Amino acid sequence: MNKTSYNKTVIIYLIGLAGSGKYTISQNISVHNYKVVDNHLINNPILALLDLDGVTPIPKIAWDAISHIRSTVFGFIQHDYTTNYVFTNELLESPVDHDIYNQVLNISALRNSIFVPVKLIISPEELARRIVFPERKKQLKTTNIDEAYTNKKSIKITHNNLLELDITNLKADGAAEKILFHVDHLKNIMSQ
């Protein structure tokens, strides 16, 4: 890619299990001129209408409504050519989650932005420690410790700009620093 084939905006996509710290990392990235599109920005208008306990699964009707909200938000971002974005999501190996990933990838292409998927890797023990933080329940996020020990299969993706980052022993600011270093490296390569 040469320097005239993209508009120098960036879409970072933080992908990791629930409780891994995606939102906190995104907040650290946001101070570097990025808008955060946290999955709960999209989910919470519907989740706030439910009596959630942090453990019981969310009903399908809620996910259908959330899908409509996601389409509206994604449609807006697709036409915003000047803003850097950092998306967050728990994406698993499923057709629905592959579709969501591809929507963000396509938005990036339509905007001529640099697309940087980042898979966050974390040990089950550290995930179990993080997922029960009390503030997670206040934010309508799961606090079910069993989530840390389920054998969830994270989405399988390949992309030239993919960064796989083990955050087990990294604080959010350190993870954000490594991600932004990776983005700067990609920008330098693409501008040559």
C-alpha positions as CSV (number, residue, x, y, z in Angstrom):
1,M,0.0,0.0,0.0
2,N,1.4,3.4,-0.9
3,K,0.9,6.6,1.0
4,T,-1.8,7.9,-1.3
5,S,-4.0,4.7,-1.0
6,Y,-5.2,5.3,2.5
7,N,-6.4,8.4,4.4
8,K,-4.1,8.0,7.4
9,T,-6.9,7.3,9.8
10,V,-6.8,4.1,11.8
11,I,-9.3,1.5,13.0
12,I,-8.0,-0.6,15.9
13,Y,-10.1,-3.6,16.7
14,L,-9.4,-5.0,20.2
15,I,-10.6,-8.6,20.4
16,G,-10.5,-10.5,23.7
17,L,-12.5,-12.5,26.1
18,A,-15.0,-10.9,28.5
19,G,-13.0,-9.5,31.4
20,S,-9.7,-9.3,29.6
21,G,-9.5,-5.5,29.8
22,K,-10.5,-4.4,26.3
23,Y,-12.4,-1.3,27.6
24,T,-9.6,-0.2,29.9
25,I,-7.0,-0.6,27.2
26,S,-9.3,1.4,24.8
27,Q,-9.5,4.2,27.3
28,N,-5.7,4.4,27.3
29,I,-5.6,4.5,23.5
30,S,-8.4,7.1,23.3
31,V,-6.1,9.8,24.8
32,H,-4.1,9.5,21.5
33,N,-6.9,10.9,19.3
34,Y,-9.1,7.8,19.1
35,K,-12.9,7.5,19.6
36,V,-13.9,4.4,21.5
37,V,-16.6,2.1,20.1
38,D,-16.8,-0.3,23.0
39,N,-19.2,-3.2,22.4
40,H,-21.2,-1.9,25.4
41,L,-21.8,1.4,23.7
42,I,-23.8,-0.6,21.3
43,N,-25.1,-3.3,23.8
44,N,-26.1,-1.2,26.8
45,P,-29.2,0.6,25.4
46,I,-30.9,-2.8,25.3
47,L,-29.0,-4.4,28.3
48,A,-30.1,-1.6,30.5
49,L,-33.8,-2.6,29.9
50,L,-33.2,-6.1,31.3
51,D,-32.8,-7.4,34.8
52,L,-29.3,-8.7,34.4
53,D,-27.5,-10.5,37.2
54,G,-24.1,-10.8,35.4
55,V,-24.5,-14.6,35.2
56,T,-27.8,-15.5,33.4
57,P,-27.4,-15.6,29.6
58,I,-28.9,-12.7,27.6
59,P,-32.0,-13.6,25.6
60,K,-31.9,-13.8,21.8
61,I,-34.5,-11.0,21.4
62,A,-32.0,-8.6,23.1
63,W,-29.2,-9.6,20.7
64,D,-31.5,-9.0,17.7
65,A,-32.2,-5.5,18.9
66,I,-28.5,-4.9,19.6
67,S,-27.8,-5.9,16.0
68,H,-30.0,-3.1,14.8
69,I,-28.1,-0.6,17.0
70,R,-24.8,-1.9,15.7
71,S,-25.9,-1.4,12.1
72,T,-26.8,2.2,12.8
73,V,-23.5,2.9,14.6
74,F,-21.4,1.2,11.9
75,G,-23.3,3.0,9.2
76,F,-22.4,6.4,10.8
77,I,-18.7,5.4,11.2
78,Q,-18.5,4.2,7.6
79,H,-19.1,7.8,6.4
80,D,-16.8,9.5,9.0
81,Y,-13.5,9.7,7.1
82,T,-11.6,11.9,9.6
83,T,-11.7,10.1,12.9
84,N,-9.5,7.3,14.4
85,Y,-11.5,4.6,16.1
86,V,-10.8,1.8,18.6
87,F,-13.4,-0.9,18.6
88,T,-13.7,-3.6,21.4
89,N,-15.4,-6.9,21.2
90,E,-15.4,-10.5,22.5
91,L,-15.4,-12.4,19.2
92,L,-15.7,-16.1,19.3
93,E,-15.4,-18.7,16.5
94,S,-19.0,-18.4,15.2
95,P,-20.6,-17.2,12.0
96,V,-22.3,-14.3,13.8
97,D,-18.9,-13.1,15.2
98,H,-17.1,-13.6,11.9
99,D,-19.9,-11.4,10.4
100,I,-19.3,-8.6,13.0
101,Y,-15.5,-8.8,12.4
102,N,-16.0,-8.6,8.6
103,Q,-18.4,-5.6,9.1
104,V,-15.6,-3.7,10.9
105,L,-13.0,-4.8,8.3
106,N,-15.3,-3.5,5.5
107,I,-15.9,-0.2,7.2
108,S,-12.2,0.3,7.4
109,A,-11.8,-0.5,3.7
110,L,-14.7,1.8,2.7
111,R,-13.0,4.6,4.8
112,N,-9.6,3.8,3.4
113,S,-8.4,3.5,6.9
114,I,-5.5,1.4,8.2
115,F,-7.1,-1.7,9.9
116,V,-5.3,-3.1,12.9
117,P,-6.9,-6.2,14.5
118,V,-5.5,-6.9,18.0
119,K,-6.1,-10.2,19.7
120,L,-5.7,-10.0,23.4
121,I,-4.4,-13.2,25.0
122,I,-4.8,-13.8,28.7
123,S,-4.3,-16.7,31.1
124,P,-7.5,-18.2,32.6
125,E,-6.2,-17.4,36.1
126,E,-5.7,-13.7,35.4
127,L,-9.0,-13.6,33.5
128,A,-10.8,-15.1,36.6
129,R,-9.2,-12.4,38.8
130,R,-10.3,-9.6,36.5
131,I,-13.8,-10.8,35.5
132,V,-15.2,-10.5,39.0
133,F,-14.3,-6.8,39.5
134,P,-17.4,-5.1,41.0
135,E,-17.4,-2.3,38.5
136,R,-18.1,-4.8,35.7
137,K,-21.6,-5.5,37.0
138,K,-22.3,-1.7,37.2
139,Q,-21.4,-1.5,33.6
140,L,-23.8,-4.4,32.7
141,K,-20.9,-6.8,32.0
142,T,-20.6,-10.4,33.0
143,T,-19.0,-11.2,36.4
144,N,-19.4,-14.9,36.1
145,I,-16.1,-16.4,37.1
146,D,-16.9,-19.6,35.2
147,E,-16.4,-17.6,32.0
148,A,-12.7,-17.6,32.7
149,Y,-12.5,-21.4,32.7
150,T,-14.9,-22.2,29.8
151,N,-13.2,-23.5,26.7
152,K,-14.3,-20.6,24.5
153,K,-12.7,-20.5,21.1
154,S,-11.6,-17.0,20.2
155,I,-12.2,-16.0,16.6
156,K,-9.6,-17.2,14.1
157,I,-8.5,-14.4,11.8
158,T,-5.6,-13.6,9.6
159,H,-4.6,-10.2,8.5
160,N,-1.3,-8.6,7.6
161,N,-1.7,-6.0,10.4
162,L,-2.7,-8.5,13.1
163,L,-1.1,-8.1,16.5
164,E,-1.5,-10.9,19.0
165,L,-0.7,-9.5,22.4
166,D,-0.4,-11.5,25.7
167,I,-1.7,-9.2,28.3
168,T,-1.6,-11.6,31.2
169,N,1.2,-9.6,32.9
170,L,0.6,-6.3,31.3
171,K,-1.3,-3.3,32.7
172,A,-3.7,-1.4,30.4
173,D,-1.3,1.5,29.8
174,G,1.5,-0.9,28.8
175,A,-0.8,-2.8,26.5
176,A,-2.0,0.5,24.9
177,E,1.6,1.5,24.4
178,K,2.5,-1.7,22.6
179,I,-0.5,-1.4,20.4
180,L,0.2,2.2,19.5
181,F,3.8,1.3,18.7
182,H,2.6,-1.4,16.4
183,V,0.2,1.1,14.7
184,D,3.1,3.6,14.3
185,H,5.3,0.9,12.8
186,L,2.5,0.1,10.2
187,K,2.1,3.8,9.4
188,N,5.8,4.1,8.7
189,I,5.9,1.1,6.4
190,M,2.8,2.3,4.5
191,S,4.1,5.8,4.0
192,Q,7.3,4.7,2.3
